[in-house]
Amino acid sequence: MLYICSSFTIQDEIMERKMTFDTQKSISNIVKGQSNDAYWSIKIDSKEYTWDNNLERIALIRKGLPYTSIEYVSKNADLPVKTVLHLLGVPQTTYNKRKREKHLLDGRNSELVLVLTELITYGIKVFNGEKEKFHRWMKKPNIALGGVIPNSLFDSLTGIQIVKEELDRIEYGIFA
């Protein structure tokens, strides 16, 4: 065997990976037509919440999202607000009161809102920007998921991950 020694250090490799990652992120943002560096965003009332990595997501989770973010998920997932409230385990009366008083969601529910936003954005991308087609797919029993309707799995992070994995298979043409 022939081993070639190089002056290429671990630090160089880390910098090269970072540059590659940043370039890929920039390309994906250009493709999406975004002018800022954020990959995901939620515009609620007049405030925009943006994040492009897990650490930024954690910061948003810790701060909490406003209760009006439930309406954002409802609209983008094409689900009634009542269904989203059920997924989050929030009673309608609590939602009405806390929304009126401009309270913030707790960490668990903020995380579900953010992860669902990521999933919905990804799903629409997988279906080539055809929202209606994606929404129909989310509401039909899925053989690959054991006959389960994809949006019925939104009540847990594990369920959301299962739906994301199925979207990955669709994106890469792996249907079996």
C-alpha positions as CSV (number, residue, x, y, z in Angstrom):
1,M,0.0,0.0,0.0
2,L,1.1,3.5,-0.7
3,Y,0.4,6.2,1.8
4,I,0.7,9.8,0.8
5,C,1.5,12.4,3.5
6,S,0.0,15.8,3.1
7,S,0.1,19.1,4.9
8,F,-3.7,19.1,4.8
9,T,-4.7,19.3,8.4
10,I,-7.9,18.6,10.3
11,Q,-8.4,22.3,10.6
12,D,-8.2,22.7,6.8
13,E,-10.8,19.9,6.4
14,I,-13.1,21.5,8.8
15,M,-12.9,24.8,7.0
16,E,-13.4,23.1,3.7
17,R,-16.5,21.4,5.0
18,K,-17.9,24.6,6.4
19,M,-17.3,26.4,3.1
20,T,-19.0,23.6,1.3
21,F,-22.0,23.7,3.7
22,D,-22.3,27.4,3.5
23,T,-22.2,27.3,-0.3
24,Q,-24.9,24.6,-0.4
25,K,-27.1,26.6,2.0
26,S,-26.7,29.7,-0.2
27,I,-27.6,27.7,-3.3
28,S,-30.7,26.3,-1.7
29,N,-31.7,29.8,-0.6
30,I,-31.2,31.1,-4.1
31,V,-33.3,28.3,-5.5
32,K,-36.0,29.0,-3.0
33,G,-35.8,32.7,-4.0
34,Q,-34.9,33.8,-0.4
35,S,-33.0,37.0,0.0
36,N,-31.9,36.3,3.6
37,D,-29.8,33.4,5.0
38,A,-32.7,31.7,6.8
39,Y,-33.9,28.4,5.5
40,W,-37.2,28.3,7.3
41,S,-39.4,31.1,8.4
42,I,-42.8,31.7,10.0
43,K,-44.4,35.1,9.6
44,I,-46.9,35.6,12.5
45,D,-48.7,38.9,12.8
46,S,-46.0,41.4,11.8
47,K,-43.0,39.4,13.2
48,E,-41.0,36.9,11.3
49,Y,-39.3,34.0,13.0
50,T,-36.4,32.4,11.0
51,W,-34.0,29.6,11.6
52,D,-31.6,27.5,9.5
53,N,-30.1,25.1,11.9
54,N,-31.0,23.1,15.1
55,L,-29.4,25.6,17.4
56,E,-31.4,28.4,16.1
57,R,-34.5,26.2,16.3
58,I,-33.7,25.5,20.0
59,A,-33.4,29.2,20.7
60,L,-36.9,29.8,19.2
61,I,-38.3,26.9,21.2
62,R,-36.9,28.3,24.4
63,K,-38.3,31.7,23.8
64,G,-41.7,30.3,22.7
65,L,-43.9,31.1,19.7
66,P,-47.1,33.1,20.0
67,Y,-50.4,31.2,20.1
68,T,-51.2,32.7,16.6
69,S,-48.5,30.3,15.2
70,I,-51.2,27.6,15.5
71,E,-53.2,29.4,12.8
72,Y,-50.0,29.5,10.6
73,V,-49.6,25.7,10.9
74,S,-53.4,25.2,10.3
75,K,-53.3,27.2,7.1
76,N,-50.0,25.7,5.7
77,A,-50.9,22.1,6.6
78,D,-54.5,22.6,5.3
79,L,-55.9,21.4,8.6
80,P,-58.6,23.0,10.7
81,V,-57.4,25.0,13.8
82,K,-59.4,22.5,15.9
83,T,-57.3,19.6,14.6
84,V,-54.0,21.4,15.2
85,L,-55.2,22.2,18.8
86,H,-55.9,18.5,19.3
87,L,-52.4,17.6,18.0
88,L,-50.9,20.1,20.4
89,G,-53.1,19.0,23.3
90,V,-54.5,22.6,23.8
91,P,-58.2,23.0,24.6
92,Q,-60.1,25.5,22.5
93,T,-60.9,27.8,25.5
94,T,-57.3,27.9,26.6
95,Y,-56.2,28.7,23.0
96,N,-58.8,31.5,22.7
97,K,-57.8,33.1,26.1
98,R,-54.0,32.8,25.6
99,K,-54.2,34.1,22.0
100,R,-56.2,37.1,23.1
101,E,-53.7,37.8,26.0
102,K,-50.7,37.3,23.6
103,H,-49.2,34.4,25.5
104,L,-46.4,32.2,24.2
105,L,-46.6,28.5,23.5
106,D,-44.6,26.2,25.8
107,G,-41.4,24.5,24.6
108,R,-43.0,21.3,23.5
109,N,-45.7,23.0,21.4
110,S,-43.3,25.6,20.0
111,E,-41.1,22.7,18.9
112,L,-44.0,20.9,17.2
113,V,-44.9,24.0,15.4
114,L,-41.4,24.5,14.1
115,V,-40.9,20.9,13.1
116,L,-44.2,20.8,11.4
117,T,-43.3,24.0,9.5
118,E,-40.1,22.3,8.4
119,L,-42.0,19.2,7.3
120,I,-44.6,21.1,5.4
121,T,-42.0,23.2,3.6
122,Y,-40.0,20.1,2.7
123,G,-43.2,18.2,1.6
124,I,-44.2,21.0,-0.7
125,K,-40.7,21.0,-2.2
126,V,-40.9,17.2,-2.7
127,F,-44.1,17.7,-4.6
128,N,-42.5,20.4,-6.8
129,G,-44.3,23.3,-5.2
130,E,-47.7,21.8,-5.7
131,K,-49.4,22.5,-2.4
132,E,-52.7,21.0,-3.3
133,K,-51.0,17.7,-4.4
134,F,-49.0,17.6,-1.1
135,H,-52.1,18.3,1.0
136,R,-54.0,15.5,-0.8
137,W,-51.1,13.1,-0.1
138,M,-51.1,14.1,3.6
139,K,-54.8,13.2,3.9
140,K,-54.9,9.8,2.2
141,P,-54.1,6.4,3.7
142,N,-50.5,5.5,2.8
143,I,-49.6,1.9,2.1
144,A,-45.9,2.5,3.0
145,L,-47.0,3.8,6.4
146,G,-49.1,0.7,7.0
147,G,-52.3,2.3,5.8
148,V,-52.0,5.3,8.2
149,I,-52.9,8.8,7.0
150,P,-49.7,10.9,7.2
151,N,-51.1,13.9,9.0
152,S,-52.5,11.7,11.7
153,L,-48.9,11.1,12.8
154,F,-48.3,14.9,13.6
155,D,-49.0,14.5,17.3
156,S,-45.4,13.3,18.1
157,L,-41.9,14.1,16.9
158,T,-41.5,10.4,16.1
159,G,-44.6,10.5,13.9
160,I,-43.4,13.6,12.1
161,Q,-40.0,11.9,11.5
162,I,-41.7,8.9,10.0
163,V,-43.6,11.2,7.6
164,K,-40.4,13.0,6.7
165,E,-38.7,9.6,6.0
166,E,-41.5,8.7,3.6
167,L,-41.1,12.1,1.9
168,D,-37.4,11.3,1.6
169,R,-38.2,8.1,-0.2
170,I,-40.6,9.9,-2.5
171,E,-38.0,12.5,-3.3
172,Y,-35.3,9.9,-4.2
173,G,-37.8,7.6,-6.0
174,I,-37.7,4.7,-3.4
175,F,-41.2,3.5,-3.1
176,A,-40.7,0.1,-1.7
